[in-house]
Amino acid sequence: MLGWLAREKKSPGWFAISVDADAMQFVHGRFQPGVKSLISGYGTQALAESQGLPKLAHHMKRGQYQCAALLRPGEYQLLLVDAPSVPREELKSAIRWKIKDMIDYHVDDATVDVLDIPPPEGMAGRNHMMFAVSANNEILQQKIRQFEQARIALSVIDIPETAQRNIAALYETGDRALGLVYFGEDSGLLTINLRAELYLARRLDVGLQQLASEAGGREIALEHLAVEVQRTLDHFDRQFRTVPVTRMLVAPSRASGIAESLKARLGIEAQDIDLGEVLAFIGEAPDKETQWRLFHHFGATLRHETKVL
């Protein structure tokens, strides 16, 4: 996503990085088709005395690696739009026109990218949809300057939805749609994959604070979650009747029993996942807490797009 930045030849794999007020989180990995993709490093580093990024830049040998910065929710919008009937070279300008009234800043101040949603087999006649990813240029420039000051050249700026899609793709089997839900502290992200493509993404208003709370609050949260997941699955079924969602994955977190609850309440196959099932690690494998904290960073290192819109 948002890949208008540096494009020079780099070493294989990706460094996925995010920076908060007091800490920097990073993962370096490489997608490997047919075998487990390889994670060669990960961690969290305090930004004490503003040395976090420069130290990481030194460790990365400056410009040797392709780097992806992860945006946080609220720093971008993911919008579902009808695919415009225009030549490929006019696609992004047509998408910009479509979303101009859907964003809360002037479209001239937006950077826009596009994710295609290929119509499933047997549904070629349905409306062709796309995701538009829009971010305010001011936010992006602030992020770019932050990395430039540390002499880290960004290749792309990525979003959690596509990172989550990359992880879900490692679990896909056959031509069945697959759901994956991740929970942050106060919200969740539900995505649905088909053939390694992102077909649906929805933010959920339930997070770990509710799911890991005392018994009464937890039960209310689990019931609310089941209702929201079922609504999402019903919506997906109305849109893509030929590709039912047959399995739901639950990302690692400190909250337990979520997969069992979804299975019992919705009658769908559901399972907790451990990234060690699909990723290989050089050195010590991450524990559940680290997998949760760096979940989308791991996913962002698995970039391997072969199509360009």
N, C-alpha and C positions, 0 to 999 in steps of 0.2 A: 504494500500500500504506500501511497504518497512517495513514490520512488523517483523524485526528480533531482536527487542530490548526486553525490559523487558516483561515477560509474567505471572508474579505472579498475584494472585487473587486480584482484586481491587473492589472498590465500583462501582455500576452501573453508566453508562453514561461515557461521555468523556469530558475532558478539551482540547479544541483546542486552540493553542497558536501560535502566530507569533511575531517575534522581528525584528524591524527595527533599524535604527541608533539612534533614540531618543525616541522611544515609543514601548510599548508592547500591543498587542491586544489579547483578550481572550474571549471565550464563554464556558460555561459549560452547557451541555444538555444531554438528554437521549431519545433515540428512544423508542416509545411505539406503537406497532402494534395495529391497530384498533381504536386508539384514537389519539388526537393530541400529538405529541412528546413534551416533557417538557424542556423548557430552564430555568434553575435556576439562571443563572448569566451571565453577559457580561460586557465588558467595554474596555477602553483604559487607560493605565497607563504610565506616563512619566518615562524614565529610568534615571532620575536625580540621580547623585552620585551612579550609578550602583545598586540602591536598588530596581528597579522594579521587577526583577525576584525573588530575595529573599523574598520580601514582598508577592508576589503571592504564593510562595512556602509555606510560613507560613499560608496564608489564606487557602491553599489547604490541610493543615495538612500533608505536605510533601508527602509521598508515598501513600496516601489513594486513589487517583484517577488515572484512566487511562489517559494518556496524549498523544496528537497528535500534533506534530509540523508541520506547513504548510510551504511547499516550495514555493518560488516565481518563476514566469516565468524566465527562464534563469538559474535556479539552477538544472534543470532536463530536460530530453527529453521524450516525449511520442511518441512511434514509432509503426506503424501498420505493422505487419508481418504475413506471412502465418504460421499457426499452424504446428509445426513439428510433424511428425508421429513417436513419441517415447513414451516409457512408462512414466507414470506420474513422477516417481522419476528422470527421465532424462530431464524433460521439461526445467527447468531453464538453465541448461548447454547448451542445444540445442539452446535456445533463445539467450544466450550470443554469441554463434558462429554466429547466423544470423545477429546480430546487430553490430558486431565488426567493420564493415566498414561504419556504419551509425552514429557513435558517434565521437566527436572530441577529444577524449582521449583514451588511451589504455584500452582495455576491461578488462584487469587485474586490472585496477584502478576503475572499475565500480561496483556499487551495482545495481542489476537488479531484478525487480519483474514483474509479469505477470497478465494481466486482460484478461479473456476469453470473446469472442464475440460469444455466442451460435447461431448457424444457426437458423433462424426463422422457424416456422412450415411450411412445404411444400417446404423448400429449403435445405433439408438435403444433397443434392448432390453438393451444391456449395462449393467453397473453404472455408475452415474453417480459420478464421482470429483471431488474438490476438493482444492486445496492450502490448508492452514491455515498462516498465518504467525504465529509466536508469539515475543514478546520479553519479557524480564523488565522490569517497570516501573522497577526501580532503574536499569538501564542506560539506558532511554529518558529518564528524568528527568535523569540526569547529562548526557546529550547536549542535551536541551532547555535546561537551565540554562546550558550553555556558550554556546549561541546567544543566549539571553536577555540574558546579561551584555554581549554585543556589540550588543544591541538589533536582532537579526535575528529576525523572526517566521517560524517554520517553518510551512509548509502541510502537508507530509507528511514521513514518514520512509520511505525507499525501500530496496530490497534489490538486489543485483547480478543476481539471476535475472530480475527483471522489466525491469531496465535492458537486459540482454542480449537479452531477448525483443524489446524495442523496436527494437534494431538489426537483428536477424534479420528482423523483419517488413519492413524496407525492401528485402530481397533476395528475398522470397517471390514465386513465380510460380505461378498456377493453384491447384489444390487438392492440391498435393503437400507433404508434410512436409519441413521443412528443419532440419538440424542446424547448430549453431554451437559451437565450442569455443574457450575463452579460457584462457590459461595465466598464472598468477601465478608468483612465484618458486619456491614449493614445492608448488603444487597447481594443478589445472585445474577449469574449470566447463564442463560440456557441457549444452546446452539443445536442446530440439526444439520447433519452432513449427509451427502449422497455422492458417492464416487469422488471423495476428497474435495467436494465443492461445498461452500456454505450456502444453505438454502433458507435458513431462518436464524435470526438472532433476537433474543428478547431479554431485557433487564427485568429482574424479579425484585419485589420489594420485601424480600425476606433474606436475612443473612445469618451469620454465625452467632451474633448476639442473641437472636431469638432461638435458633436451633440448638444452642448449647446452654440455654437457660434452665431454670428449675422446671420440674416436671409439668406443672400446669401450663406455663408459658410455652414450653417446648411442644406439647401436644397441640396447642393452638397453632403454632408456627408450622408444624408438620402437616396439619390439616389444610391450612392456607396454601402451603406449598403444593400439596396434591391437587387442590382446585386449580391453581395457576398453571401447573404443568398439564393437567387435563385440558384446560382451555387452549393451551398452546398446541397440543397434539390434535385437538379437534380442528383448529384453524388450519394446521398443516394438512390434515386429511382432506379438508374442503378444497385446498389449493392443489394438492398433488395426490389424487386418489389412487394412483397406480403404484405408489411407493410408500407403504405404511411404515411408521416408526416401530420397529420390533424390539428395540433395546435401549435402555437409558443407562448411561454411565454417570457416576458421581465422583467428582475430583477429590483428591486427598484433602482432609481438613481435620480439625480437632473434634468436630461433631460426628458422632457415631450413629448408626442405625438409620440413616437417611435412605439408603438403597432399599433396605428391608421395608421401610414405611411406604415408599413409592410402590413397591411390588405388591404389598398387601392392600393398599388403598386403590390402586389403579389396575391391578392385574397385569402389569407389564413386566417383562424381564428387566431387572435392574441390578447393577453391581457396583461396588466400590472399586476404584482402580488404584494401582500402584505403578508409578512411572518406570520402575525397574522391570515391569513386564514387557515394555516396548522400547526402552532406551538402555544403552550400555554406558557405563560410567568409568572413566579413568580415575582410579583412586576410590575413595569411599563413596558409596551410594548415599544420596540424601535421605534423611528421615522424613516422616510424614509432615512435620511442621515446615521443613524447608521446601518440600514439594509443593505445599500449599502456598507458601510465601512467594516462590519463584515460578509458579505454575505457568503463567503466560510468557515468562522469559524463556522457559524450556521450549514452549511452543513456537516462539518467534525465531528460535535458532533453526527450525525445521523448514524454513522457506525454500521452495524449489519450483517456483512458478515457471512454466514453460510457455504460457500463452500471454500475449500482450494485447490489450485492447486499445 
